[in-house]
């Protein structure tokens, strides 16, 4: 589908008119962003002076149990040209007592409670996050009368 949204001067599929530095139609950009969040395409910088995560929130949120997606986001952070600035902002937020919840920021994963998960523990956290609590079972053996009889 992305290949259909190409052309010279105008997108063959949706008719978007290219201008100046804009060489991709909006549909093509949305397709690329979705493929990137799914790990089917490499992380790309959307605009000069912005991080690799800008406009790609779903790739940097911790809402599922998919460790591979989190690792991709953390790896993208490690090569981001704005990593130092992001780390400084994160440290300022943490020092001010602001909790970072359910997201990856500056290559660090934070849980729903704001606890940081080390990179080596991401897989174990994903497994633990996917577990459900077992229901309390009633003790077998019946009532006290039935057991005494």
C-alpha positions in Angstrom: 0.0 0.0 0.0 2.9 2.4 0.8 4.3 1.9 -2.7 1.0 3.0 -4.2 1.3 6.4 -2.5 4.1 7.7 -4.7 4.4 9.7 -7.8 6.0 12.9 -9.3 4.4 16.1 -8.2 1.2 14.3 -7.0 0.5 11.1 -5.2 -1.0 8.6 -7.6 -3.3 7.1 -5.0 -4.7 10.0 -3.0 -3.8 13.0 -5.1 -1.8 14.8 -2.5 0.3 17.5 -4.1 4.0 17.4 -3.1 5.6 20.8 -2.3 9.1 21.8 -1.5 10.6 19.3 1.0 7.4 17.2 1.4 8.0 14.1 -0.7 5.5 11.8 1.0 1.8 12.1 1.2 0.1 12.0 4.7 -1.2 8.5 4.1 2.3 7.3 3.3 3.7 8.9 6.4 1.0 7.3 8.6 1.8 3.9 7.0 5.5 4.3 7.7 4.8 5.3 11.3 2.6 2.3 11.9 5.2 -0.1 10.3 7.9 1.5 12.5 5.9 1.0 15.7 5.3 -2.7 14.7 9.1 -3.2 14.2 8.7 -3.8 10.5 10.6 -0.6 9.6 13.6 1.1 11.2 13.0 4.2 13.5 13.5 7.4 11.6 13.8 11.0 12.6 10.6 12.8 11.8 11.9 16.4 11.9 15.4 17.9 12.5 15.8 18.9 16.1 13.2 16.4 17.4 13.7 13.0 18.9 13.0 9.7 17.2 10.0 9.3 19.5 8.1 12.4 18.4 4.7 11.5 17.0 5.2 7.9 17.7 3.7 7.6 21.1 2.4 4.0 20.7 6.0 2.7 20.3 7.1 4.4 23.5 4.2 3.5 25.8 4.2 0.5 28.1 0.6 -0.7 27.8 1.0 -4.3 26.6 3.2 -7.3 27.4 5.4 -7.1 24.3 9.0 -6.9 25.5 10.3 -6.8 21.9 8.5 -3.5 21.2 9.9 -2.0 24.3 13.4 -3.1 23.5 13.1 -1.6 20.0 12.0 1.8 21.5 14.9 1.6 24.1 17.4 0.8 21.3 16.0 3.8 19.2 16.5 6.0 22.2 20.2 4.9 22.5 20.9 6.2 18.9 18.7 9.3 19.1 20.6 12.6 18.5 18.7 14.2 21.4 19.4 11.5 24.0 21.5 13.8 26.2 18.8 16.5 26.3 16.1 13.8 27.0 18.1 12.3 29.8 18.6 15.8 31.4 14.9 16.5 31.2 14.1 13.1 32.7 16.5 13.6 35.6 14.9 17.1 36.3 11.4 15.5 36.4 12.5 12.7 38.7 14.4 15.2 41.0 11.2 17.3 41.2 9.3 14.2 42.3 7.3 13.8 39.1 6.6 10.2 38.3 7.0 8.9 34.8 4.4 6.3 34.2 3.9 3.5 31.6 6.4 4.9 29.1 9.9 4.6 27.8 11.9 7.8 28.2 15.6 8.4 27.5 15.9 4.6 26.9 14.5 3.8 30.3 11.3 1.8 30.9 8.9 3.0 33.7 5.9 1.0 35.0 2.4 2.1 35.8 3.6 2.9 39.4 6.6 4.9 38.1 9.1 2.2 39.1 12.1 1.9 36.6 12.8 -1.5 35.1 16.4 -2.2 34.2 17.2 -3.1 30.6 18.2 -6.7 31.7 14.9 -7.2 33.4 12.6 -6.1 30.6 11.7 -9.7 29.5 11.0 -10.8 33.1 8.8 -7.7 33.6 6.8 -8.5 30.4 6.2 -12.0 31.6 5.2 -10.9 35.0 2.9 -8.2 33.6 1.1 -10.8 31.4 0.3 -13.0 34.4 -3.1 -12.9 35.9 -3.8 -13.4 39.6 -5.1 -16.8 40.5 -8.6 -16.9 41.9 -8.9 -17.9 45.6 -10.2 -21.4 45.7 -12.4 -22.6 48.5 -10.6 -25.2 50.7 -11.6 -28.7 49.8 -12.9 -31.1 52.4 -16.3 -29.5 52.9 -17.8 -28.2 56.1 -16.5 -29.0 59.6 -19.3 -31.4 60.1 -18.5 -33.4 56.9 -14.9 -33.6 57.8 -15.7 -34.8 61.4 -18.0 -37.5 60.1 
